[in-house]
Structure formats: C-alpha cells, structure tokens
Amino acid sequence: YYQGSLVIIKSPYLSFESPQYCLLIIRRSREIMNLRTRRLLLFVAAPLVIIRARSEVDHGKIMIEWIRKEGGFVNPKIEIRRADPSDPKSRYGMFTNGMLAQKEKLLEIPRNCLITSEKISSKDENIDLEEEEEIIHESFKDSDVDCLTVRNLIKELRKGDASTRAPYVNYLLAEPWSHLPSSWSDKGKKILNEMLEMFTNIPLPPEESTDWIDDDWLQQCKGNNDPLENNAALIVVQRSWDSVLIPVFDMMSHRNGKWLNTEDANVHHTSKPIKVRASRDCDEGEEIYTSYNMCEQCGNRYETYGTPQIFGDYGFVEQYPQRWVFDIVSFEIDETDGKKVVSFFSGPPKLMGITFLHDILSGMKKASEQLLNYTGL
C-alpha cells in the first residue's frame, strides 16, 4: 500500500484461495494490517510481482461490453464514468452522452449475469474452487441479509478472473471497502448509537444500523469474521435488490424528486431479464438516477423508509429532496433556488409533533457538544 494506491501482490509463498496466487488488498486501516506487517511483506514474500495502479481501469466500459456479450443491452447514449472525470477518487455514476426520450430503453441485464442465492457454476471445470455442499442453517431465515447470496459473492470474489462474472467481480474488488456504519470502528459505532438513543426521549432512526456484521452475518448467517467476507456481506446489503446483485444497474446513484429519471421492471422476477427505461426525457450530460425508496418496485418503502434508513443501509446522506419519516411526524426537505423548503406529509404538525421536533433539536445539540469531547477519533 503506497500513498493511497492499490498494490497487488502475487507470490507462491502467500495463499488466499489457491496455493499459487495471492490477491492482497491492503486498506488504509490498522485493523487489517499494521505498518510493520506491511513492511515485512515486502521483504519476506519474495519473489514478488508488485503492480502499482498508475492508470485507472475503465470498469464501466468493461462491464458494458460484458453485458452486451452475454446478450444484454446497454443504450449507446449512456456511459459509466467517474462523477468528476478528472478525479479518480470520485464516485462512479451513469450519465447520458446524448438525448434520451421518455420510455427509451436504457438497460437489459440477463439473469445469467446476476449474483443471487442460487448456485453458480464455474466457467473452468479444471479450477477446483468449489467448497463443500452448503449447509442451510435454520437461523438463515432470521437474517435481514440473504446469507446464501453473500456466500455466493464470496466465492466469486475469490475466483477473481476465473469467475463467470469476472468484470463485475473485478469492479467490486477495486472499489473502496464498505463505509456503512456497520463497518465503522467500535468507538465510531458506539458514538453513533449513543447519539441516536441517549439524547432524545424517543430513540431516533436508523435502528440497528451497526448490526449488519455482528448480528446478521456472524450470528445469523454463521459467517467467518474475515475482512473480505464481512465486506461481501455489506456489499449485498448496500447493492442488492431483494438480495440480488445486478451488475451495471447498481451503478446508478439514488436521488428522488425531479432528478429521478428511470423506471425499472422485473427486479423481483425470477426468470426475466432486468429492464430499465427512462421515465422522462433526459438531456445530454444528465446523470441517470434510480430511487431506493420511491420507485415502483420499492413496495411500501415510501411510507417508512427515508434519509436515516438510507444512511444506515447505503452509507450516505441522500441529496435533496430528503424524506424524514418518524412515527409522530414525517416531512420532506427540498431545495429550490438555494432555499430549503419543508413539506409535511399530513399537513402542519400538531403539538405532539412540534414537541418531538424540539426534542430532536435540543438532543442533537447536546450530542454535538459531547462529541467534541471525544478524543482519539
């Protein structure tokens, strides 16, 4: 790991899944590997082939070519690129490079490109990477993350280029590891939970936002406390639609309101390909957005799922408009001409709702004051 760059080490002395090769992804985290160990690797794991990523791999282009080769469709008037092309650390997004008409087809993703809970066969029968027959634990059904989808993803990540979904797998491996609250340090999770539970009369959402690893993956799914496996579980939480990982489709960013410009079909279907169309006319250069709570396929999420829940499950605070859904009062905050506009879902709040909002305001002021007293963060 050198100045923030990814280093890939191949060595016969280090084994990950195969005795011949080791793919070592070193993160900026002392929890994964301390500085002394990183230095030691450079001396004891010889002979080494060290590849420093100087030019970025165009994963968007590679995945589009793969989807088309597998019989799918990607509209030639859209492209996948960094939000800021001059910044290799900016997020990936999907953008138009031409005008799109309402109802124009954008994507069609074949089901053989998905990663689901179903068994995936290897494209190379000579590569022995299959594990023992999967044991289905009774506790799997109690987990909010699909345990079998996570296990299938782990297998594909370890296969790397040998995976039948290699373009997608390589993109996931190249992405920064999950930043969901469940991946935070113990101190970070403690501070978040205290802020949500201790400073207001009623605990605030998102509930159980730090439990995806400790509860769902390790306990319910009987997973291993391994950094790659933990990250795979969070990938399924963050990227899947009903526990199905959909390549290219999952590279669309979330935004509601006037920004939302897609509609999808067959996300919940078990045999048909995933299709996405433009829900309105789109200008050239416009970003393509989906919605995690306001889409036609989102069920009743629009009633119960808002900005706090998106933060807990996807790891970011959504751009405006934002939806804040509480049991006592719910509202949306939008931005128009640089001004914030608040709209309550059921008319102006009553006294109980006003009291609740005042309690949140005073509680968060107290929480911020206490946060400033924390040291060693």
C-alpha positions as CSV (number, residue, x, y, z in Angstrom):
1,Y,0.0,0.0,0.0
2,Y,1.7,3.2,-1.1
3,Q,0.3,6.7,-0.9
4,G,-3.3,5.5,-1.3
5,S,-2.6,3.3,-4.3
6,L,-3.8,-0.3,-4.5
7,V,-0.9,-2.9,-4.6
8,I,-1.5,-6.4,-5.9
9,I,1.0,-9.0,-4.7
10,K,1.4,-12.4,-6.4
11,S,3.6,-14.8,-4.6
12,P,3.9,-18.6,-4.2
13,Y,4.6,-18.0,-0.5
14,L,1.2,-16.5,0.2
15,S,-2.0,-18.3,-0.3
16,F,-5.5,-16.9,-0.4
17,E,-7.6,-19.5,-2.2
18,S,-5.1,-21.1,-4.5
19,P,-1.5,-22.0,-3.4
20,Q,-0.1,-20.2,-6.5
21,Y,-1.5,-16.8,-6.1
22,C,-2.4,-14.3,-3.5
23,L,-4.5,-11.2,-4.1
24,L,-3.9,-8.9,-1.2
25,I,-5.9,-5.8,-0.9
26,I,-4.4,-3.5,1.7
27,R,-6.6,-0.9,3.0
28,R,-5.9,2.3,5.0
29,S,-6.8,0.6,8.2
30,R,-4.7,-0.6,11.1
31,E,-7.3,-3.1,11.9
32,I,-6.4,-5.1,8.7
33,M,-2.7,-4.8,8.7
34,N,-0.3,-2.7,10.8
35,L,2.6,-0.7,9.2
36,R,5.2,-3.2,10.5
37,T,3.5,-6.1,8.8
38,R,3.1,-4.2,5.5
39,R,6.9,-3.5,5.5
40,L,7.6,-7.1,6.4
41,L,5.6,-8.4,3.4
42,L,7.9,-6.5,1.1
43,F,10.9,-8.4,2.4
44,V,9.8,-12.0,3.2
45,A,7.3,-12.6,0.4
46,A,9.9,-12.6,-2.4
47,P,9.9,-13.3,-5.3
48,L,7.1,-10.7,-5.7
49,V,5.4,-9.1,-8.6
50,I,4.2,-5.8,-7.4
51,I,1.8,-3.8,-9.7
52,R,1.0,-0.3,-8.7
53,A,-2.1,1.1,-10.3
54,R,-0.9,4.1,-12.3
55,S,-3.7,4.3,-14.8
56,E,-7.3,3.5,-13.8
57,V,-9.1,0.5,-15.2
58,D,-12.3,1.5,-17.0
59,H,-14.6,-0.9,-15.2
60,G,-17.7,0.7,-16.6
61,K,-16.6,0.1,-20.2
62,I,-15.5,-3.5,-19.4
63,M,-18.9,-4.3,-17.8
64,I,-20.9,-2.8,-20.6
65,E,-19.0,-4.9,-23.1
66,W,-19.6,-8.0,-21.0
67,I,-23.3,-7.4,-20.6
68,R,-23.7,-7.0,-24.4
69,K,-21.6,-10.1,-25.0
70,E,-23.9,-12.0,-22.7
71,G,-26.9,-11.0,-24.7
72,G,-27.9,-7.9,-22.7
73,F,-28.5,-4.3,-23.8
74,V,-26.9,-1.1,-22.7
75,N,-28.1,2.0,-24.5
76,P,-25.2,3.6,-26.5
77,K,-26.3,7.0,-25.3
78,I,-25.3,6.3,-21.7
79,E,-21.9,5.8,-20.2
80,I,-20.4,4.8,-16.8
81,R,-17.7,7.1,-15.5
82,R,-16.4,9.0,-12.5
83,A,-18.7,11.8,-11.5
84,D,-15.6,14.0,-11.8
85,P,-13.6,12.6,-14.7
86,S,-10.5,14.5,-13.5
87,D,-10.7,12.9,-10.0
88,P,-10.0,9.1,-10.0
89,K,-11.4,9.0,-6.4
90,S,-14.8,10.5,-7.2
91,R,-17.8,8.1,-7.2
92,Y,-18.9,6.2,-10.2
93,G,-22.1,7.2,-11.9
94,M,-24.2,6.7,-15.0
95,F,-24.5,9.6,-17.4
96,T,-26.1,10.4,-20.8
97,N,-23.9,11.3,-23.8
98,G,-27.0,12.0,-25.9
99,M,-30.7,12.9,-25.6
100,L,-33.0,10.3,-24.2
101,A,-36.7,10.1,-24.9
102,Q,-39.3,9.1,-22.3
103,K,-39.7,5.3,-22.2
104,E,-36.5,4.7,-24.1
105,K,-34.8,1.5,-23.0
106,L,-31.6,2.1,-21.1
107,L,-30.6,-1.4,-19.8
108,E,-31.5,-5.0,-20.1
109,I,-29.4,-7.2,-17.8
110,P,-29.5,-11.0,-18.4
111,R,-30.2,-13.1,-15.4
112,N,-27.0,-15.2,-16.0
113,C,-25.1,-12.0,-15.1
114,L,-26.7,-11.7,-11.7
115,I,-25.4,-12.9,-8.4
116,T,-28.2,-14.5,-6.4
117,S,-28.7,-17.2,-3.7
118,E,-28.7,-19.8,-6.4
119,K,-25.6,-22.0,-7.0
120,I,-23.2,-20.6,-9.6
121,S,-21.2,-22.9,-11.9
122,S,-17.6,-22.2,-12.8
123,K,-16.6,-21.5,-16.5
124,D,-13.4,-23.5,-16.0
125,E,-14.0,-27.0,-14.7
126,N,-10.3,-27.5,-14.1
127,I,-10.2,-24.9,-11.4
128,D,-11.1,-26.5,-8.1
129,L,-12.6,-23.6,-6.1
130,E,-15.8,-25.2,-5.1
131,E,-16.4,-25.5,-1.4
132,E,-18.3,-28.2,0.5
133,E,-22.0,-28.5,0.0
134,E,-23.7,-25.5,1.6
135,I,-25.3,-26.2,4.9
136,I,-28.5,-24.3,5.3
137,H,-28.9,-23.2,8.9
138,E,-32.3,-22.5,10.5
139,S,-31.0,-19.1,11.5
140,F,-30.5,-18.0,7.9
141,K,-34.2,-17.1,7.7
142,D,-33.9,-14.7,10.7
143,S,-31.2,-12.7,8.9
144,D,-32.2,-9.5,7.1
145,V,-29.3,-10.1,4.6
146,D,-29.5,-13.1,2.3
147,C,-26.9,-15.5,3.7
148,L,-26.6,-17.6,0.5
149,T,-26.2,-14.6,-1.7
150,V,-23.3,-13.4,0.5
151,R,-21.7,-16.8,0.3
152,N,-22.0,-16.9,-3.4
153,L,-20.5,-13.5,-3.7
154,I,-17.6,-14.5,-1.5
155,K,-16.9,-17.5,-3.8
156,E,-17.0,-15.2,-6.9
157,L,-14.6,-12.7,-5.3
158,R,-12.1,-15.4,-4.5
159,K,-12.3,-16.8,-8.0
160,G,-11.4,-13.4,-9.5
161,D,-10.8,-13.7,-13.2
162,A,-12.0,-17.3,-13.1
163,S,-15.5,-16.2,-12.2
164,T,-18.2,-16.2,-14.9
165,R,-18.9,-12.7,-13.7
166,A,-15.3,-11.5,-13.6
167,P,-15.9,-8.0,-15.0
168,Y,-18.4,-7.3,-12.2
169,V,-16.3,-9.1,-9.5
170,N,-13.2,-7.2,-10.5
171,Y,-15.1,-3.9,-10.2
172,L,-16.2,-4.8,-6.7
173,L,-12.7,-5.8,-5.7
174,A,-11.3,-2.4,-7.0
175,E,-13.9,-0.3,-5.1
176,P,-13.2,1.1,-1.7
177,W,-14.4,-1.2,1.0
178,S,-17.8,-0.6,2.5
179,H,-18.3,2.6,4.6
180,L,-21.6,1.5,6.1
181,P,-21.9,2.3,9.8
182,S,-21.6,-1.5,10.5
183,S,-18.1,-1.3,9.2
184,W,-17.0,1.5,11.5
185,S,-14.7,1.1,14.4
186,D,-16.2,0.0,17.7
187,K,-15.8,3.6,19.0
188,G,-17.5,5.0,16.0
189,K,-20.4,2.7,16.3
190,K,-20.7,3.4,20.0
191,I,-20.8,7.2,19.3
192,L,-23.5,6.8,16.6
193,N,-25.7,4.5,18.8
194,E,-25.4,6.9,21.7
195,M,-26.3,9.8,19.6
196,L,-29.4,8.0,18.3
197,E,-30.6,6.6,21.6
198,M,-29.4,8.7,24.6
199,F,-30.2,12.3,23.8
200,T,-33.9,12.3,22.9
201,N,-37.0,10.9,24.7
202,I,-37.6,8.6,21.8
203,P,-34.7,6.8,20.1
204,L,-34.1,8.0,16.5
205,P,-33.7,6.0,13.3
206,P,-32.0,4.2,11.8
207,E,-32.5,1.4,14.2
208,E,-29.8,-1.4,14.4
209,S,-27.7,0.4,11.7
210,T,-24.5,-1.0,13.1
211,D,-25.6,-4.7,13.4
212,W,-25.2,-6.0,9.8
213,I,-21.9,-7.7,10.6
214,D,-22.1,-8.7,14.3
215,D,-25.7,-9.8,14.2
216,D,-26.8,-10.7,10.7
217,W,-23.6,-12.0,9.1
218,L,-21.7,-13.5,12.0
219,Q,-24.6,-14.8,14.1
220,Q,-27.5,-15.5,11.8
221,C,-25.5,-16.4,8.7
222,K,-22.8,-18.3,10.6
223,G,-20.2,-16.3,8.7
224,N,-16.5,-16.0,9.3
225,N,-15.1,-12.8,10.9
226,D,-12.8,-12.3,7.9
227,P,-12.4,-8.8,6.3
228,L,-13.2,-9.9,2.8
229,E,-16.3,-11.9,4.0
230,N,-17.5,-9.0,6.2
231,N,-17.2,-6.6,3.2
232,A,-19.0,-9.1,0.9
233,A,-21.9,-9.1,3.4
234,L,-22.1,-5.3,3.4
235,I,-21.9,-5.3,-0.5
236,V,-25.0,-7.4,-0.5
237,V,-26.7,-5.0,2.0
238,Q,-25.7,-1.9,0.1
239,R,-26.1,-3.0,-3.6
240,S,-28.6,-5.8,-3.8
241,W,-32.3,-5.5,-4.8
242,D,-34.2,-8.2,-2.8
243,S,-30.9,-9.9,-2.2
244,V,-30.0,-10.0,-5.9
245,L,-26.8,-8.2,-7.2
246,I,-27.4,-6.6,-10.6
247,P,-24.3,-5.5,-12.4
248,V,-24.4,-2.1,-14.1
249,F,-27.9,-1.5,-12.7
250,D,-26.3,-1.0,-9.3
251,M,-24.1,1.8,-10.6
252,M,-26.9,4.2,-10.9
253,S,-27.0,6.6,-8.0
254,H,-30.0,7.4,-5.8
255,R,-32.0,10.6,-6.0
256,N,-35.6,11.5,-5.8
257,G,-37.8,14.4,-6.9
258,K,-37.2,16.0,-10.3
259,W,-33.9,14.2,-10.5
260,L,-35.4,10.7,-10.7
261,N,-35.4,9.7,-14.4
262,T,-35.7,5.9,-14.6
263,E,-38.3,3.2,-14.1
264,D,-37.4,-0.5,-13.8
265,A,-39.1,-3.8,-14.4
266,N,-38.6,-7.4,-13.4
267,V,-36.4,-6.6,-10.5
268,H,-38.4,-9.1,-8.4
269,H,-38.9,-11.6,-11.2
270,T,-37.1,-14.9,-11.0
271,S,-36.6,-15.6,-14.7
272,K,-37.0,-12.5,-16.8
273,P,-34.1,-10.1,-17.5
274,I,-33.9,-6.8,-15.6
275,K,-35.1,-3.9,-17.7
276,V,-34.7,-0.1,-17.1
277,R,-36.3,2.7,-19.2
278,A,-36.2,6.4,-19.0
279,S,-39.2,7.8,-17.1
280,R,-38.9,11.1,-18.8
281,D,-36.9,12.9,-21.4
282,C,-33.3,13.4,-20.4
283,D,-30.8,16.0,-21.6
284,E,-27.3,15.2,-22.8
285,G,-24.9,15.1,-19.9
286,E,-27.6,14.4,-17.3
287,E,-26.9,11.8,-14.6
288,I,-29.1,8.7,-14.6
289,Y,-30.8,8.2,-11.2
290,T,-32.8,5.4,-9.6
291,S,-34.6,5.5,-6.2
292,Y,-34.1,3.3,-3.2
293,N,-37.5,4.2,-1.7
294,M,-39.7,5.9,-4.3
295,C,-39.6,3.5,-7.3
296,E,-42.5,1.5,-8.5
297,Q,-40.6,-1.7,-7.4
298,C,-39.9,-0.3,-3.9
299,G,-43.1,-1.6,-2.2
300,N,-44.2,0.4,0.9
301,R,-40.7,1.9,1.4
302,Y,-42.1,5.3,0.5
303,E,-44.1,5.2,3.7
304,T,-41.5,4.0,6.2
305,Y,-38.0,4.4,4.6
306,G,-36.3,7.8,4.4
307,T,-33.0,9.6,4.8
308,P,-31.9,7.9,8.1
309,Q,-32.6,4.4,6.8
310,I,-30.7,5.1,3.5
311,F,-27.8,6.3,5.6
312,G,-27.8,3.0,7.7
313,D,-28.2,0.7,4.7
314,Y,-26.3,2.5,2.0
315,G,-23.8,4.6,3.9
316,F,-24.5,8.1,2.7
317,V,-26.8,11.1,3.4
318,E,-29.0,11.5,0.4
319,Q,-29.1,14.7,-1.6
320,Y,-32.2,16.8,-1.6
321,P,-35.0,16.1,-1.6
322,Q,-34.8,14.2,1.7
323,R,-37.6,12.3,3.5
324,W,-37.6,12.1,7.3
325,V,-40.1,9.5,8.4
326,F,-41.0,9.3,12.1
327,D,-43.9,7.6,13.9
328,I,-45.1,11.0,15.2
329,V,-44.4,13.3,12.2
330,S,-43.0,12.9,8.7
331,F,-41.8,15.5,6.2
332,E,-39.7,16.2,3.2
333,I,-37.0,18.8,2.8
334,D,-36.3,20.0,-0.7
335,E,-34.0,22.7,-2.1
336,T,-35.3,25.3,-4.6
337,D,-33.2,28.2,-5.8
338,G,-30.8,27.7,-2.9
339,K,-33.6,27.8,-0.3
340,K,-34.8,24.8,1.9
341,V,-38.5,24.0,1.6
342,V,-40.2,21.8,4.2
343,S,-43.4,19.9,3.3
344,F,-45.2,17.8,5.9
345,F,-46.9,14.7,4.7
346,S,-50.2,15.1,6.6
347,G,-50.5,18.8,7.0
348,P,-48.8,21.0,9.6
349,P,-47.7,19.1,12.7
350,K,-49.8,19.0,15.8
351,L,-48.5,19.9,19.3
352,M,-47.1,16.4,19.8
353,G,-45.2,16.6,16.5
354,I,-43.8,20.0,17.4
355,T,-42.7,18.8,20.8
356,F,-41.0,15.8,19.2
357,L,-39.1,18.0,16.7
358,H,-38.0,20.4,19.5
359,D,-36.7,17.4,21.5
360,I,-34.7,16.2,18.5
361,L,-33.2,19.7,18.0
362,S,-32.1,20.1,21.7
363,G,-30.9,16.5,21.8
364,M,-28.7,16.8,18.8
365,K,-27.2,20.0,20.2
366,K,-26.3,18.1,23.4
367,A,-24.9,15.2,21.3
368,S,-22.7,17.5,19.2
369,E,-21.3,19.1,22.4
370,Q,-20.4,15.7,23.8
371,L,-18.9,14.5,20.5
372,L,-16.5,17.4,20.7
373,N,-15.2,16.0,24.0
374,Y,-14.3,12.6,22.5
375,T,-10.6,12.1,22.0
376,G,-8.6,9.7,19.8
377,L,-11.1,9.6,17.0
